[in-house]
Structures are given as structure tokens and as C-alpha cells.
Amino acid sequence: MKILAFGGSTSSASINRVFANYVAGLVPEAEVTDLDLRQYQIPIYSIDEEEENGIPAVIKDFIALVAAHDALVISLAEHNGSYAAAYKNLVDWATREEYQVWANKPMLLLATSPGGRGGASVLAAAESSYPRLGADLKATFSLPSFNDNFSTEEGVLDADLQKQLSDAVAALLG
Ligand SMILES: Cc1cc2nc3c(=O)[nH]c(=O)nc-3n(C[C@H](O)[C@H](O)[C@H](O)COP(=O)(O)O)c2cc1C
């Protein structure tokens, strides 16, 4: 299974990118593509920008990359209860090229943050809207208090959270 994994963030030290790649690596025999969203240097969306300059060429690349994979593991960064602006902007542009941007791919939707709610608000927003954008949403999982609950060597440290996560990974395959 070819899995595209990315964080909904353009931070060079994105904990969501780390987490998405860790979780994708839990899928047996997965071939994981680690996507760094910083490669998409695009203007802020507006209808005027689109009419004047068109949809940025790299948006087609993003859509093709999604289409070239069997499943998506996305971990959303939360900024003020919603998507990080650069990520939201990428998805908004992508939907102008192809509304069904998630291409009916099986999707595991995650969120994590250093705080105790673990990005629960942004996760709920995406859970409600991404099926309309073509996601075959299999499961969601939020990891609260990333710095306490995750280690690079051992992964998710809390047993209950580990169980929830392995159920979510199993759902991606089901
Ligand atoms: C402008 C801004 C707003 C934030 N708002 C939230 C928030 O609403 N909820 C939350 O859990 N964390 C919030 N945070 C903290 C982020 O969760 C934290 O920066 C996290 O590392 C972002 O994920 P990333 O490392 O993948 O970019 C905010 C951070 C910034 C810079």
C-alpha cells in the first residue's frame, strides 16, 4: 500500500508531520511518501488572484501526488481552533482545480498539539467536510499533549491511546 503522509503545517519542525509519518509507518508493508508542504510556495487564494494568474502549477502536482497513492494519512495542525493558514490555503487552491481533491482515497485523519485537546476542533472540522471533498474517511484520532505522550523512539506512550490508534490504523486497512 502506497501511503501519502503529511502534516497540515508548513513548520520545519512540524509535530504533525512527524506524527503522520509515524502512524503511516504502523501500517504493515506500507510504502510511505513523506510530503513536506513547504514545497508549495503559492499565493493566498482569492478569486482575483485566480482570474489574473490562474491556479498555481504546483497544485496540479499535489493533486497528482494524491492520485498516485493508495491511502492518505494526514495529521492536522490546529491554529486558533482551525486549520493552519498555509495548509488551508493549499487545500482551497486544490479544490479550485479538483473539488474531489481527496480522490476517494481511504483516509486516516489525525491531529496532535502540545495542548490537552490535541487539535480536537480542527479534527472535527475536517471530519465533517472532507468526505464532501472526496475523502473515504476510515477513522480519526487525536493525540493530546504531544510532548508528554509521544517519543521518537517509542511512539505513543500511553496504553489507552496506543489502543485507540491501532484501532484507527486497522480501520484504514478495513
Ligand atoms: C497562531 C497559533 C495558534 C495556535 N492555536 C492552537 C489551538 O487552537 N489549539 C492547539 O491545540 N494548539 C494551538 N497552537 C499550538 C500548535 O498546536 C503548535 O504550534 C503545534 O506545534 C502546531 O503543529 P505543527 O508543529 O505540526 O505545526 C497554536 C499555535 C499558533 C502558532
The ligand as an SDF file (V2000), in Angstrom:
LIG
                    3D

 31 33  0  0  0  0  0  0  0  0999 V2000
   -1.1780   31.0310   15.8060 C   0  0  0  0  0  0  0  0  0  0  0  0
   -1.2040   29.7590   16.5890 C   0  0  0  0  0  0  0  0  0  0  0  0
   -2.4200   29.3100   17.0860 C   0  0  0  0  0  0  0  0  0  0  0  0
   -2.4730   28.1050   17.8050 C   0  0  0  0  0  0  0  0  0  0  0  0
   -3.7050   27.6640   18.2340 N   0  0  0  0  0  0  0  0  0  0  0  0
   -3.8010   26.4300   18.7920 C   0  0  0  0  0  0  0  0  0  0  0  0
   -5.0780   25.8710   19.0870 C   0  0  0  0  0  0  0  0  0  0  0  0
   -6.1130   26.4460   18.8330 O   0  0  0  0  0  0  0  0  0  0  0  0
   -5.1170   24.6460   19.6430 N   0  0  0  0  0  0  0  0  0  0  0  0
   -3.9670   23.9390   19.9160 C   0  0  0  0  0  0  0  0  0  0  0  0
   -4.0690   22.8200   20.4090 O   0  0  0  0  0  0  0  0  0  0  0  0
   -2.7460   24.4410   19.6440 N   0  0  0  0  0  0  0  0  0  0  0  0
   -2.6250   25.6720   19.0850 C   0  0  0  0  0  0  0  0  0  0  0  0
   -1.4050   26.1820   18.7590 N   0  0  0  0  0  0  0  0  0  0  0  0
   -0.2060   25.3950   19.0730 C   0  0  0  0  0  0  0  0  0  0  0  0
    0.0440   24.3900   17.9590 C   0  0  0  0  0  0  0  0  0  0  0  0
   -0.7140   23.2340   18.2360 O   0  0  0  0  0  0  0  0  0  0  0  0
    1.5410   24.0470   17.9120 C   0  0  0  0  0  0  0  0  0  0  0  0
    2.2510   25.1750   17.4310 O   0  0  0  0  0  0  0  0  0  0  0  0
    1.8200   22.8470   17.0500 C   0  0  0  0  0  0  0  0  0  0  0  0
    3.2090   22.5790   17.1020 O   0  0  0  0  0  0  0  0  0  0  0  0
    1.3650   23.0670   15.6200 C   0  0  0  0  0  0  0  0  0  0  0  0
    1.5590   21.8820   14.8620 O   0  0  0  0  0  0  0  0  0  0  0  0
    2.8180   21.7230   13.8850 P   0  0  0  0  0  0  0  0  0  0  0  0
    4.0520   21.6030   14.7770 O   0  0  0  0  0  0  0  0  0  0  0  0
    2.5410   20.4600   13.1580 O   0  0  0  0  0  0  0  0  0  0  0  0
    2.9000   22.9310   13.0160 O   0  0  0  0  0  0  0  0  0  0  0  0
   -1.3010   27.3700   18.0540 C   0  0  0  0  0  0  0  0  0  0  0  0
   -0.0740   27.8490   17.5440 C   0  0  0  0  0  0  0  0  0  0  0  0
   -0.0290   29.0080   16.8180 C   0  0  0  0  0  0  0  0  0  0  0  0
    1.2940   29.4720   16.2540 C   0  0  0  0  0  0  0  0  0  0  0  0
  1  2  1  0
  2  3  1  0
  2 30  2  0
  3  4  2  0
  4  5  1  0
  4 28  1  0
  5  6  2  0
  6  7  1  0
  6 13  1  0
  7  8  2  0
  7  9  1  0
  9 10  1  0
 10 11  2  0
 10 12  1  0
 12 13  2  0
 13 14  1  0
 14 15  1  0
 14 28  1  0
 15 16  1  0
 16 17  1  0
 16 18  1  0
 18 19  1  0
 18 20  1  0
 20 21  1  0
 20 22  1  0
 22 23  1  0
 23 24  1  0
 24 25  2  0
 24 26  1  0
 24 27  1  0
 28 29  2  0
 29 30  1  0
 30 31  1  0
M  END
$$$$
